[in-house]
Amino acid sequence: MAKMKIDSNVSIYPMPVVLAGAVVGGKANFLAIGWIARVNYQPPMVAMSLSKGHFTNRGIREHKEFSVNFPGLDLLEKTDYCGLVSGRERDKSRIFTLFHGNLKHAPMIQECPLAFACTLVNIVELPSNDLFIGEIAEAYAEEACLTKGAPDIVKMAPFTLTMPDNIYWKIGGQAGKAWDAGRALTK
């Protein structure tokens, strides 16, 4: 099959949609993001890339704590709202029911089936974005969304984002088992 050269400003897809939380100006603030990934095994770390102009960045920089909240499909409208409006103009602290673990500046969302409280490890200054790397200090999940003590993607019903079409997608079915599907080729 022939390959066609395309624009190098390509997004990797699908991207999990999460709500990044921080305390800014004494209030919880949340931002919908798709540029997030797990980046270290032990200790467990995540990295999220936020445009330098986001209000949430200020709280992360100031308190060195943040949360990562994984909304289910039932929160799609509220999640999208958190990406449409800025905490500079709108108080987003009352959209959700909040809770805290041991980190008082990492507000988590009760309605989200999975939430992490993170301590800031590093900020990588990129040309247009701040890459925040955080250690997952605590993780909380709804019991109904667990299978054998671990988050279950079907029960969580998360959604993803593709760009540049800006479409949210539901999670589909299984495609194969990791570290097993190619086992026959190892012989």
Backbone as CSV, one residue per row, in Angstrom:
resi,resn,N_x,N_y,N_z,CA_x,CA_y,CA_z,C_x,C_y,C_z
1,MET,0.831,-1.181,0.000,0.000,0.000,0.000,0.877,1.246,0.000
2,ALA,0.568,2.178,-0.829,1.348,3.413,-0.923,1.045,4.324,0.270
3,LYS,2.063,5.020,0.713,1.904,5.986,1.797,1.844,7.378,1.205
4,MET,1.025,8.227,1.833,0.858,9.604,1.396,1.392,10.514,2.491
5,LYS,2.251,11.452,2.150,2.779,12.382,3.138,1.659,13.323,3.581
6,ILE,1.531,13.491,4.917,0.503,14.372,5.466,1.160,15.384,6.403
7,ASP,0.375,16.298,6.927,0.851,17.323,7.856,1.466,16.646,9.088
8,SER,2.601,17.100,9.542,3.270,16.491,10.697,2.603,16.844,12.020
9,ASN,1.686,17.791,12.044,0.961,18.149,13.259,-0.210,17.185,13.435
10,VAL,0.126,15.937,13.732,-0.853,14.855,13.820,-1.089,14.508,15.283
11,SER,-2.336,14.255,15.639,-2.651,13.812,16.998,-2.672,12.299,17.041
12,ILE,-2.191,11.758,18.141,-2.260,10.319,18.369,-3.665,10.017,18.856
13,TYR,-4.245,8.956,18.359,-5.611,8.673,18.787,-5.806,7.211,19.067
14,PRO,-6.831,6.865,19.830,-7.673,7.829,20.550,-6.978,8.310,21.810
15,MET,-7.425,9.443,22.323,-6.867,10.019,23.535,-7.903,9.896,24.647
16,PRO,-7.507,9.390,25.818,-8.480,9.331,26.909,-8.854,10.748,27.332
17,VAL,-10.110,10.961,27.626,-10.553,12.274,28.097,-10.598,12.231,29.617
18,VAL,-9.912,13.187,30.250,-9.902,13.288,31.703,-10.162,14.731,32.107
19,LEU,-10.446,14.899,33.372,-10.592,16.224,33.954,-9.427,16.446,34.903
20,ALA,-8.561,17.389,34.560,-7.448,17.750,35.431,-7.974,18.736,36.463
21,GLY,-7.665,18.486,37.722,-8.144,19.348,38.793,-7.011,19.993,39.553
22,ALA,-7.237,21.224,39.985,-6.268,21.951,40.808,-7.022,23.013,41.596
23,VAL,-6.399,23.488,42.639,-6.963,24.602,43.397,-6.307,25.871,42.886
24,VAL,-7.156,26.798,42.416,-6.670,28.075,41.891,-7.468,29.183,42.582
25,GLY,-6.762,30.109,43.221,-7.447,31.199,43.915,-8.374,30.700,45.009
26,GLY,-8.016,29.609,45.662,-8.811,29.069,46.759,-9.981,28.202,46.347
27,LYS,-10.182,27.995,45.035,-11.315,27.194,44.552,-10.835,26.058,43.669
28,ALA,-11.589,24.975,43.702,-11.301,23.861,42.805,-11.624,24.282,41.380
29,ASN,-10.768,23.891,40.455,-10.983,24.177,39.044,-10.671,22.905,38.258
30,PHE,-11.431,22.688,37.188,-11.252,21.493,36.365,-11.151,21.867,34.900
31,LEU,-10.298,21.143,34.196,-10.063,21.365,32.779,-10.144,20.028,32.059
32,ALA,-10.928,19.950,30.988,-11.008,18.736,30.175,-9.772,18.659,29.295
33,ILE,-9.088,17.513,29.328,-7.886,17.347,28.511,-7.860,15.958,27.874
34,GLY,-7.131,15.860,26.782,-6.942,14.586,26.110,-5.472,14.218,25.992
35,TRP,-4.592,15.138,26.304,-3.159,14.881,26.169,-2.607,14.430,27.511
36,ILE,-2.809,13.152,27.819,-2.360,12.573,29.084,-1.914,11.143,28.850
37,ALA,-0.914,10.703,29.623,-0.425,9.328,29.497,0.244,8.885,30.791
38,ARG,0.207,7.599,31.036,0.995,7.000,32.118,2.426,6.949,31.595
39,VAL,3.407,7.414,32.386,4.777,7.523,31.872,5.842,6.822,32.706
40,ASN,5.491,6.272,33.857,6.477,5.563,34.666,5.772,4.483,35.458
41,TYR,6.477,3.331,35.586,5.888,2.201,36.291,6.012,2.357,37.804
42,GLN,7.250,2.516,38.297,7.463,2.591,39.731,8.443,3.703,40.066
43,PRO,8.078,4.759,40.722,6.733,5.013,41.205,5.782,5.343,40.050
44,PRO,4.489,5.121,40.246,3.537,5.387,39.164,3.440,6.886,38.865
45,MET,3.618,7.240,37.588,3.564,8.651,37.188,2.714,8.830,35.935
46,VAL,2.138,10.015,35.832,1.407,10.427,34.638,2.005,11.733,34.142
47,ALA,1.818,12.004,32.870,2.210,13.290,32.290,1.018,13.839,31.535
48,MET,0.782,15.122,31.696,-0.302,15.765,30.954,0.209,17.085,30.409
49,SER,-0.190,17.351,29.177,0.267,18.540,28.477,-0.877,19.547,28.404
50,LEU,-0.646,20.712,29.002,-1.659,21.771,29.016,-1.099,23.010,28.335
51,SER,-1.899,23.618,27.497,-1.503,24.871,26.861,-1.116,25.872,27.943
52,LYS,-0.064,26.633,27.699,0.469,27.553,28.711,-0.561,28.535,29.256
53,GLY,-1.567,28.869,28.487,-2.538,29.868,28.916,-3.638,29.359,29.826
54,HIS,-3.693,28.060,30.094,-4.791,27.533,30.914,-4.693,27.998,32.366
55,PHE,-5.835,28.330,32.917,-5.985,28.792,34.296,-5.517,27.719,35.284
56,THR,-5.782,26.468,34.990,-5.433,25.343,35.865,-3.935,25.280,36.138
57,ASN,-3.128,25.641,35.164,-1.671,25.580,35.309,-1.190,26.353,36.541
58,ARG,-1.819,27.498,36.784,-1.422,28.343,37.903,-1.525,27.598,39.237
59,GLY,-2.616,26.865,39.419,-2.817,26.113,40.657,-1.841,24.964,40.803
60,ILE,-1.541,24.289,39.704,-0.576,23.189,39.757,0.798,23.727,40.123
61,ARG,1.185,24.818,39.494,2.495,25.416,39.789,2.577,25.892,41.249
62,GLU,1.521,26.511,41.727,1.535,27.086,43.074,1.563,26.011,44.168
63,HIS,0.702,24.995,44.037,0.536,24.014,45.118,1.284,22.700,44.895
64,LYS,1.767,22.492,43.664,2.518,21.276,43.327,1.705,20.006,43.559
65,GLU,0.388,20.121,43.338,-0.533,18.997,43.435,-1.605,19.167,42.366
66,PHE,-2.151,18.052,41.910,-3.264,18.089,40.966,-3.977,16.752,40.996
67,SER,-5.152,16.731,40.394,-5.887,15.472,40.297,-6.134,15.145,38.833
68,VAL,-6.354,13.862,38.588,-6.744,13.374,37.272,-8.002,12.550,37.493
69,ASN,-9.095,12.974,36.870,-10.395,12.349,37.068,-10.888,11.782,35.746
70,PHE,-11.310,10.521,35.762,-11.751,9.828,34.555,-13.275,9.785,34.526
71,PRO,-13.907,10.659,33.727,-15.365,10.678,33.678,-15.916,9.526,32.843
72,GLY,-17.119,9.095,33.200,-17.855,8.143,32.376,-18.682,8.907,31.361
73,LEU,-19.304,8.166,30.462,-20.139,8.791,29.422,-21.238,9.676,29.999
74,ASP,-21.702,9.351,31.200,-22.762,10.147,31.825,-22.298,11.572,32.150
75,LEU,-20.996,11.805,32.147,-20.461,13.138,32.442,-19.936,13.852,31.198
76,LEU,-20.255,13.340,30.008,-19.727,13.929,28.774,-20.063,15.418,28.663
77,GLU,-21.296,15.804,28.916,-21.705,17.206,28.781,-20.951,18.106,29.760
78,LYS,-20.866,17.694,31.025,-20.162,18.502,32.028,-18.662,18.546,31.743
79,THR,-18.118,17.441,31.244,-16.697,17.399,30.901,-16.403,18.358,29.757
80,ASP,-17.232,18.316,28.729,-17.038,19.218,27.590,-17.145,20.676,28.032
81,TYR,-18.086,20.963,28.908,-18.238,22.319,29.453,-16.935,22.793,30.094
82,CYS,-16.278,21.880,30.831,-15.021,22.239,31.506,-13.901,22.532,30.510
83,GLY,-14.049,22.094,29.277,-13.090,22.423,28.234,-13.477,23.655,27.443
84,LEU,-14.744,24.042,27.531,-15.244,25.204,26.784,-15.043,26.531,27.501
85,VAL,-15.113,26.510,28.832,-15.054,27.751,29.602,-13.822,27.755,30.505
86,SER,-13.318,28.924,30.780,-12.145,29.078,31.631,-12.555,29.365,33.069
87,GLY,-11.770,28.848,33.996,-11.976,29.146,35.403,-11.742,30.604,35.747
88,ARG,-11.127,31.349,34.817,-10.963,32.795,35.030,-12.316,33.506,35.016
89,GLU,-13.242,33.002,34.181,-14.549,33.639,34.022,-15.675,32.880,34.704
90,ARG,-15.535,31.581,34.866,-16.616,30.764,35.421,-16.100,29.941,36.589
91,ASP,-16.899,29.870,37.641,-16.565,29.063,38.813,-16.977,27.621,38.523
92,LYS,-15.998,26.766,38.288,-16.291,25.365,37.978,-16.221,24.474,39.218
93,SER,-16.095,25.082,40.408,-15.966,24.305,41.638,-17.269,23.655,42.080
94,ARG,-18.392,24.102,41.538,-19.693,23.576,41.979,-20.351,22.636,40.964
95,ILE,-19.666,22.339,39.888,-20.241,21.468,38.855,-20.340,20.025,39.339
96,PHE,-19.377,19.632,40.165,-19.278,18.252,40.638,-19.283,18.220,42.163
97,THR,-19.489,17.014,42.701,-19.319,16.788,44.131,-17.845,16.466,44.340
98,LEU,-17.195,17.212,45.195,-15.748,17.077,45.372,-15.407,16.254,46.610
99,PHE,-14.241,15.624,46.560,-13.677,14.987,47.744,-12.159,15.128,47.671
100,HIS,-11.526,14.943,48.801,-10.062,15.035,48.891,-9.527,13.817,49.634
101,GLY,-8.346,13.408,49.238,-7.604,12.413,49.992,-6.642,13.171,50.887
102,ASN,-5.399,12.738,50.932,-4.393,13.389,51.766,-3.828,14.671,51.156
103,LEU,-4.008,14.860,49.856,-3.484,16.061,49.193,-4.607,17.104,49.123
104,LYS,-4.466,18.184,49.892,-5.577,19.141,49.995,-5.736,20.033,48.761
105,HIS,-4.751,20.050,47.854,-4.844,20.870,46.643,-5.025,20.021,45.386
106,ALA,-5.528,18.804,45.581,-5.818,17.905,44.459,-7.287,17.493,44.554
107,PRO,-8.202,18.413,44.200,-9.628,18.106,44.329,-10.040,17.007,43.350
108,MET,-10.742,16.011,43.852,-11.198,14.906,43.010,-12.711,14.946,42.886
109,ILE,-13.213,14.303,41.854,-14.633,14.352,41.509,-15.311,13.049,41.900
110,GLN,-16.267,13.145,42.809,-17.002,11.984,43.304,-17.711,11.225,42.183
111,GLU,-18.249,11.931,41.212,-19.018,11.294,40.139,-18.147,10.522,39.146
112,CYS,-16.852,10.748,39.149,-15.952,10.039,38.233,-15.635,8.655,38.794
113,PRO,-15.702,7.613,37.964,-15.447,6.269,38.470,-14.010,6.028,38.922
114,LEU,-13.058,6.837,38.454,-11.666,6.682,38.827,-11.044,8.069,38.975
115,ALA,-10.255,8.256,40.023,-9.599,9.549,40.250,-8.240,9.315,40.893
116,PHE,-7.258,10.135,40.483,-5.917,10.107,41.053,-5.629,11.449,41.708
117,ALA,-4.927,11.410,42.827,-4.352,12.612,43.423,-2.854,12.510,43.177
118,CYS,-2.273,13.548,42.597,-0.863,13.507,42.179,-0.052,14.627,42.813
119,THR,1.205,14.314,43.074,2.160,15.336,43.483,3.023,15.666,42.266
120,LEU,3.286,16.934,42.084,4.061,17.384,40.937,5.520,16.944,41.074
121,VAL,6.044,16.310,40.044,7.432,15.854,40.023,8.287,16.800,39.198
122,ASN,7.736,17.229,38.038,8.523,18.062,37.130,7.595,18.793,36.179
123,ILE,8.057,19.919,35.688,7.377,20.645,34.616,8.382,20.786,33.487
124,VAL,8.004,20.307,32.329,8.841,20.469,31.142,8.233,21.596,30.329
125,GLU,9.009,22.641,30.125,8.548,23.804,29.359,8.690,23.503,27.869
126,LEU,7.585,23.398,27.201,7.576,23.191,25.757,7.206,24.520,25.094
127,PRO,7.366,24.650,23.781,7.075,25.936,23.136,5.662,26.471,23.391
128,SER,4.635,25.632,23.301,3.276,26.128,23.491,2.584,25.529,24.704
129,ASN,3.166,24.493,25.293,2.517,23.783,26.388,3.445,23.601,27.580
130,ASP,2.823,23.350,28.730,3.530,22.922,29.927,3.239,21.437,30.086
131,LEU,4.282,20.632,30.172,4.124,19.205,30.394,4.315,18.957,31.882
132,PHE,3.216,18.647,32.560,3.246,18.395,34.000,3.403,16.897,34.222
133,ILE,4.421,16.523,34.974,4.649,15.127,35.322,4.366,14.983,36.807
134,GLY,3.476,14.066,37.133,3.102,13.895,38.526,3.142,12.447,38.958
135,GLU,3.461,12.245,40.221,3.422,10.911,40.802,2.025,10.676,41.360
136,ILE,1.462,9.528,41.044,0.146,9.178,41.574,0.334,8.817,43.038
137,ALA,-0.098,9.714,43.927,0.043,9.503,45.365,-1.094,8.634,45.903
138,GLU,-2.280,8.831,45.338,-3.467,8.086,45.765,-4.360,7.841,44.558
139,ALA,-5.060,6.731,44.571,-6.041,6.428,43.523,-7.325,5.958,44.196
140,TYR,-8.448,6.418,43.665,-9.756,6.074,44.211,-10.651,5.611,43.071
141,ALA,-11.431,4.567,43.333,-12.350,4.056,42.314,-13.666,3.659,42.966
142,GLU,-14.735,3.801,42.190,-16.029,3.304,42.654,-15.957,1.787,42.695
143,GLU,-16.439,1.207,43.770,-16.405,-0.250,43.904,-17.145,-0.927,42.750
144,ALA,-18.234,-0.322,42.297,-19.023,-0.905,41.201,-18.263,-0.917,39.881
145,CYS,-17.169,-0.180,39.779,-16.380,-0.111,38.540,-15.113,-0.959,38.604
146,LEU,-15.021,-1.808,39.616,-13.851,-2.659,39.773,-14.169,-4.110,39.426
147,THR,-13.181,-4.796,38.888,-13.227,-6.241,38.692,-11.931,-6.781,39.272
148,LYS,-12.052,-7.667,40.238,-10.891,-8.230,40.936,-9.980,-7.136,41.485
149,GLY,-10.584,-6.063,41.998,-9.839,-4.989,42.634,-9.206,-3.971,41.703
150,ALA,-9.387,-4.123,40.395,-8.784,-3.198,39.421,-9.884,-2.510,38.604
151,PRO,-9.624,-1.268,38.152,-10.612,-0.578,37.316,-10.962,-1.403,36.074
152,ASP,-12.238,-1.479,35.778,-12.759,-2.236,34.641,-13.272,-1.237,33.602
153,ILE,-12.651,-1.230,32.436,-12.973,-0.233,31.407,-14.435,-0.296,30.965
154,VAL,-15.018,-1.469,30.942,-16.423,-1.593,30.542,-17.323,-0.964,31.593
155,LYS,-17.052,-1.257,32.849,-17.869,-0.717,33.940,-17.676,0.796,34.090
156,MET,-16.469,1.292,33.826,-16.199,2.728,33.936,-16.876,3.528,32.833
157,ALA,-17.009,2.939,31.648,-17.602,3.601,30.482,-16.936,4.943,30.172
158,PRO,-15.593,4.966,30.060,-14.924,6.221,29.714,-15.132,6.558,28.244
159,PHE,-14.669,7.712,27.846,-14.740,8.071,26.434,-13.409,8.652,26.007
160,THR,-13.202,8.682,24.701,-11.944,9.160,24.145,-12.224,10.311,23.180
161,LEU,-11.144,10.927,22.731,-11.214,12.066,21.821,-10.318,11.798,20.628
162,THR,-10.775,12.156,19.449,-9.909,12.175,18.280,-9.823,13.610,17.785
163,MET,-8.661,13.931,17.248,-8.431,15.256,16.677,-7.794,15.056,15.313
164,PRO,-7.984,15.855,14.351,-8.550,17.196,14.393,-10.065,17.251,14.200
165,ASP,-10.733,16.081,14.128,-12.181,16.124,13.924,-12.954,16.481,15.191
166,ASN,-12.284,16.425,16.370,-12.879,16.802,17.651,-14.154,16.021,17.949
167,ILE,-14.032,14.700,17.914,-15.152,13.806,18.172,-14.859,12.991,19.425
168,TYR,-15.868,12.840,20.280,-15.781,11.930,21.423,-16.253,10.553,20.968
169,TRP,-15.601,9.510,21.476,-15.912,8.133,21.095,-16.137,7.272,22.326
170,LYS,-17.058,6.331,22.203,-17.265,5.310,23.227,-16.191,4.246,23.059
171,ILE,-15.926,3.529,24.140,-14.978,2.419,24.092,-15.686,1.202,23.498
172,GLY,-15.005,0.497,22.585,-15.570,-0.699,21.962,-15.176,-1.966,22.695
173,GLY,-15.255,-3.074,22.020,-14.968,-4.368,22.625,-13.497,-4.729,22.562
174,GLN,-13.174,-5.852,23.156,-11.804,-6.346,23.181,-11.338,-6.725,21.786
175,ALA,-10.035,-6.526,21.535,-9.440,-6.890,20.252,-8.447,-8.041,20.398
176,GLY,-7.946,-8.263,21.590,-6.969,-9.318,21.838,-6.363,-9.131,23.209
177,LYS,-5.578,-10.110,23.645,-4.942,-10.052,24.963,-3.481,-9.644,24.795
178,ALA,-3.089,-8.571,25.516,-1.713,-8.066,25.438,-0.730,-9.090,25.991
179,TRP,0.438,-9.120,25.399,1.511,-10.030,25.756,1.088,-11.494,25.599
180,ASP,0.104,-11.719,24.703,-0.351,-13.070,24.423,-0.751,-13.227,22.963
181,ALA,-1.321,-12.205,22.355,-1.833,-12.298,20.977,-0.750,-12.677,19.981
182,GLY,0.487,-12.295,20.218,1.582,-12.609,19.293,2.447,-13.777,19.735
183,ARG,2.031,-14.484,20.756,2.831,-15.574,21.319,3.216,-16.627,20.287
184,ALA,2.319,-16.947,19.359,2.610,-17.970,18.346,3.811,-17.567,17.469
185,LEU,4.030,-16.269,17.284,5.139,-15.803,16.468,6.489,-15.909,17.186
186,THR,6.484,-16.162,18.495,7.733,-16.267,19.237,8.388,-17.642,19.088
187,LYS,7.669,-18.582,18.515,8.188,-19.964,18.379,8.984,-20.151,17.118
